[in-house]
Amino acid sequence: MLFTKPKRAIGLDIGTHSVKAVQMSRSGGRLCVDQVGYAVVNREQVNADPVSAHAVAVQEALASMAPAQSYLVAALPGQTVVIRYPRLKETDRENLAAAVQREAGQNIPYDLDEVELDWTLLDEVEEGSQRQLKVLLVAARHEVIDSRVQIMEAASLQFSVLGVDSLALADAAEGCDLFRTGETVALVNIGLTSASIHFVKDGVSTFIRDVNWGGRELIQAIAKEYRCEYKEAEKKLETLAHEEPEAKRQPTPSELPPLEMDPDFMSESLSDAGGDTVSDVGFGGLSTPDSLSDPFGEAPRTGGLLDPLDEELGEPMLASPLGGSSVELGGSDEKPLKEVISAPLSRMVSEVRRSFDYYEHQLYERPVDRLILSGGVAHLPIIGKTLLDELGVETVEVADPTSGPIVMGDDRSIAPMKATPAQYMVALGLAARGMADL
């Protein structure tokens, strides 16, 4: 128990295969990253006892920090949380909570006694002659929250605030001063088994979608084609990290693929995708949906923190660099590596494009100006180049929190972040959220 107000916050990003931690403080009004931690979740242990496996990784990631004396912010996976942006008729503040509760009963696909519900008032807008209230409504099932609590208890820790990883991306981008007035940005965070796409307009969160695509699809394609082990496939993929990226450009209209609208998808309704700054949501910033709030009608996923990993290919992909040294790809009769991963890259583009189409043509009728990549494979030039060529955005860049206004500690203390900065955006955002509360 903390008897004095902590001066530091720790953002803890608990992934399926690794844990990232960022300890943050404040100096002279500026945010400072003091320590960065990283630990891989033990593959064998996670199959036998996933809670203990993740608890051990949490302890390892926090080994150089003092979590008991810090404001500890953990997160739920975005695909396990439901979010809505409903509009309510204007009402007085005393009755607003009851109005939101009624709206939740219409919007949340669970009985309300099955979820932890939170909301925040975002804005007041004129809709014709009527004034309406924009509300961010968030819900997480009790068992989802309990899964995080179990891990923290097994690690002999207790979080101060529970957030959601997708909203943490926007908190990180805000802390890194990545938003510009009048600009629409898509924050695309690619994990091992899923990716989140968070649209931010004028620095305000407006729409979030989680999709069933992750970096593991690339590695699985390589392992299958070259008949190699998972770790070797990772190393083959990592050879693409050493390629020089081509100059960024905006494709001409003739180069852009046609916008193909899915009638079933477009017939789905979304109450409103308006928003406000994302750091004020309860649960410490509860965020985003998966299929539960996704207007694309995907089947719910059963994957998650406590599910055993896919046994098909053996070792998981690490969130740190994918391999290391260059690897010979074999004889001349083998397919080129880029050709091998072209199919999963096409699936990635398809998922991202669906989200862009919906956002640009149904919600806001304005194009996305810039795409910011983060996650374990974000550093591969082929990822950014593919999205740049196929989506028609002006710029695709890789997030680098070490080059922004946040003060960084010495190289030894932040070595993991210096090596692969883009994969620490969620942990950084959670820590920044914690510092905003202190």
N, C-alpha and C positions, 0 to 999 in steps of 0.2 A: 504494500500500500504506500502511496506517495503522500508524505506529510507536508512537503513543500512543493510549490509549483515548479515543475521541471522547466529547464531552459533549453532542452534539446528534444527533438522529435525524431522518431525512427519510422521510415516507411518500409513495410515488409511485404514484398511481392512473393507469395507462395505459389509457385507453379507446379505443374504435374511432375516435372523432371528436375527442377532446380528452384532454389530460393535466392532472391536478391534482396539486399538490405541497404538502405541509405540513411545515415545519421546526419541530421541537419541542425544548425544553430543559427543565430543571428548576430551580426557584428556591424555596428554603425548603420543600422537600418537595412543591411543587405543580408540575404540568405547565404549561408555557407555550408558546403558539404564537407563534413569533418572526416567521416569514415564510410567506406563501402565494403559490404560483405557479399560473398557468393558461396553457395554450396550445392552440390549435386545430390539429388535424392537417390539413395541406394536402390538399384534395380531389383536385386534379389529380395531385399527387405520389404520393398513396397508391395510385392506380390503376396507376402506372408502377413504383413502387418502395416498397412498404409499409414495409419495414424502415427505409429512410432517412427516409421521411415521419414515422414515429413517433419516430425518433431526433432529428430536428430539433425536434419538439414537446417532447420530453423536455428537451433543452438549453434551449429557451426557457422552459419552466416552472421550470427550476432556475437561471435566469440570475442571480437575486438571492441565491442561496444558495451554500454551499461544500460540494458533495456529496463531494468527495474527502476532506474532513476530517470527514465525518459518517457515521453508521451508516445506510445506505441500505436501506430496506425496500420492495421492489416486490411485485407480486401477480399471480397467475394469475387469469383469469376463472373464476368459480365453475362455469360450465357445462362447463368442460374438465377438471374434476377429479372423481374418484370418492371418496365417503366412505361408510363403514359404521360402525355402532355395535354390533358383535357382543358377545355374552357368552361368556366362556370358563369352563371349569371351573377352580376354584382350583388354582393350581400355584405352586411356589416361583419366586422371582425369577430364578434361574439358567436355568430352563427356559421362562420366559415368552416370551422373544423367539422361540424355536422354535415355541411354540404359536401365537403371533400369525402367524408366517410360514405355518403350515399353514392357519390360518383365512383368511388373505389369498388363498390358492389356491382356496378355496371361494367367496369373496365378490367378488373383483375380476374383471371380465369381460375381462381380458387375461392373456396370459402374464406371469408376474412379471418376466421378464427384459426386458419392454417398458416397465416403469414404474419410477418412483422411488417407493419405498414408505416410509411413515412411520406411526408410531402412538404413542399415549400411553395409559397406564392412567388411567382416569377415577375409578373407584369400585369398592368391594367391597360386594356386596349379598347378602342371604339370599333364595334362591329355593326355597321349601319347606324341606326339610331340608338343602339343598345351598347351599354358598357359591359365588358366581360373581363373576367379574371383568368389569367394564364397560370396554371398550376403544374408543377412537376410532381408526379405521383409515382412512388416507388414501393415495391413489395418484394420480400424475400421469404421463402418458406422456412419454417422453423428448423427443419432438418438440415437445410443448407447452412444456416447460421451455426447450428450445433456442430457441423463438421469442422468448421474453423475453431470453434471453442475447444473441441476435443484435442486438436493439434496443439493449441496454445497451452492447455492444461498439461498435456503430456510433456511439453517443453518447460514446464514450471513457470509459465509466463501468463500474462493477462493483457489483452489489448485495451487501449483507452478508447479507441474509435474503430468502427468497422466500416470501410468504404467499399467501393467497387472499382475494379481495374480500369474499365472503360472511361469513367469520369476522371480517374487519376491522370489519364493521358492529357486531358485538357488543362488540369491543374499544373502539370509539368510544363506544358507548352506556354501557359501564361507566365509561370515563373521564369522560363527561359526567354521571354519576350518574343515569342514567335508569331503573335497575332498582329494584324494590321487593320486599321479602320477602313471600312468599305470592302474588305476582302473576305472571301469564303474559302476556308481551308478544310481539307479532309485529312484527319489523323488516322493513318492506317497502321495498326499494330499487328504484326504477324507472329503468332506463336507456333508451337509445335503442331497442334491439332486444330486450331481455329484462329480466326483473325477478327479484329474489331475495326469498324469504320465509323469514325466519329466526325460529324460535320459541325463546323464552328463558323458562324456568320457574325462579322463585326466583333469578334472576341466572345461571342455568346454561343453556348451549346444549343444546337437545334435538332439534331437527329442522330441516332446511334443504331447501328446494326451489327450483330455478330454473325459470322458465316462459318460454314463447315469446310474450311480450307486452312491448311497449315504447312509449315516447312517440311513436315514428315512426308508429304506427298512427293516432294522432289527426291528425297533420299530413298523412298521405297521404289520409285521408278528406276533410279540408278542401280539399286541392289538387284532388282529383278532383271534388268537388261544385261548387266555385267556378271550376274551370278556371284555376287560377293557378299561378305558380311556387312552388317549395318555400319560398323565403325569405318570400314574401308569405303563404303558409299559416302559417308560424311566427308572423308578426306578428298574424294573425287569431286564432290560438290564444292569444297573449299577452294579448289584450284581456280574456280571462277572469281573468287574474291581478289585475285591478283591481276585480273585484267583491267586495263585502263578503260574507264567509262567513256563513251562517246559524248561529244559536245551536246548539251541540252538544246532542244529546239521545240518550237510549237509545230505540230503537224499541220499540213494544209488541209482544207476541207475534203479534197479528193482522197486524201490518205486515210481519213477517219472511217472506221467501220460504221455501218448504218445503225441507228438506234432501233433496236427491236424490242417493242414493248410486249410484255407478257400479259395477255388479257386477264388471266386469273389474278395475277399479281396486282395489276392496275385497278381491278375492281374492289380490292381490299381498301378499307378506309382507315385512316389514322387521324385521331381527333385533331391534333395540332402538333407541329414540330417546333413551336416557338420555345424559347428558353431564356435563361439568364446565366450569370456566372455560375459555374457548377460546384463551387466549393462550399455552398451553404446548405446542401442537402443533408438531412439527418442520416443516421447510421455512419456518420463521418463521410458522407458523399456517396450514398448508394446510387447506383447508376442503372445499368442498361439491361435490355432484354436479350434473349436469344430467340428461339422460335416462339416463345410465349408472347412476346410483344412484337414480333417481327411480322410486318404486313406481307411477307413473301410466302407465308403458309408452309414453312418447312416443318417436318416432323420433329417433335421434341427429341433432344439428345439425352442419352443416359450417361454419357461420359462425364468426367469430373474429377475432382481432386482425389477422391477415395476409390475410384474405379481402378482395377488392375490395368496395366498398360497392355497395348496390343502385343500379343505374343508372336506375331507373324515374323518379325525381323530381328528379334533379340534386343540389342542395346538401344536405349533411347537417344534422341538427339539432344546434345547439351545446349544450354542457352548461351554458353560462351562460344568462341569461334568454332566453326564446324569441324575442324580437323587439325591442320597444321601444315606439314610439308607437302610439296607437290607429289602427286601420285601418277604413275604411268597408267594410261587408260587402256593399254593393251594393243593388239595388232591392228593393222590397217583395215581388217574386215569388220571391226567393231563400229557401231554407230558413233558419230560425234556426240560429245556430252550434251551440247546444246540441243541437239535433236532429241536426245533421250528425255530431256525434261520439258520439251515443248508442250506435250499434252497436259501435264499438271499446271504449267504456267498458263495455258489457255483456260483451264478451269478457274484459276485464280482471277484472271481478267474478267471472265464471265460473271463471277460473283461480285466483284467490285463494280463492274459496269451496271449491273442491276441496281445496286444501291445508288450509284450516280444518276442513273436514269430517273429513278423514283424521286430523288431529291431535287434534281434540276428541272424536271418536267411536270411533277405533280405537287410538290410542296412549295418551292420558292421561285421556280421559273427563272433561275439565274445560274450561270455556270460556276463550277468550282475553279478557283484561280490557282490553287496550289495544293499539292499533296505532300504530306510529311510522313515518312516511313519510320517505323521503329520495330523492335523485336529481334529475334535471334538470327534471321536471315536478311535483315534490312541492309547489311553492309555489302551484299552481293550486287555488283553493278547491274547484272542482268534483270534483277527484280525491278529496280527503278526504271531502267530503260524500257522494259516491256510495258510497264504501266504508262510511261510517258508516251510511247508510240501508239498505244491502243486507246487511251482515254481522252487525249486531246487537251489535257491540262497544260498550262504554260510552264510549270515547274514541278519537278519531283525532286525532293531532297531527303537526305537521311538525317534524322534528329541527332544532334550532338550537344547535350547539356553542358559539356565541358568548355564550350567556346562562347557561352552566353554571359549574362550579367551575374549569374550565381558564382560566388567565390568558391574556388576549389581548394581542398587541403593539399598537403604535399603528395607527390607522385606515388609514394609508397602506400599511403593511406587510401588512395582512391584508384589504385592500380587496376582493379577489375573494370572500373568504369572507363578508364583511359583506353583500355584494350578494345572494348566493344561498347561504346557509350549508348547506342540506340536501344540496347536491351534493358537499360535501367530507367527508362522513362516512367514506367508505372510506379516503381519504388520511389523515384524522385517526386512524382506527383503526390503520392501518399504522405511523404515527409513534409512537403510544402503545405499540404492540407493541415497536418498536425501543427506546423508553425503558425498557421493562420488562427488556430484555436488558442494558442498560448498567449 
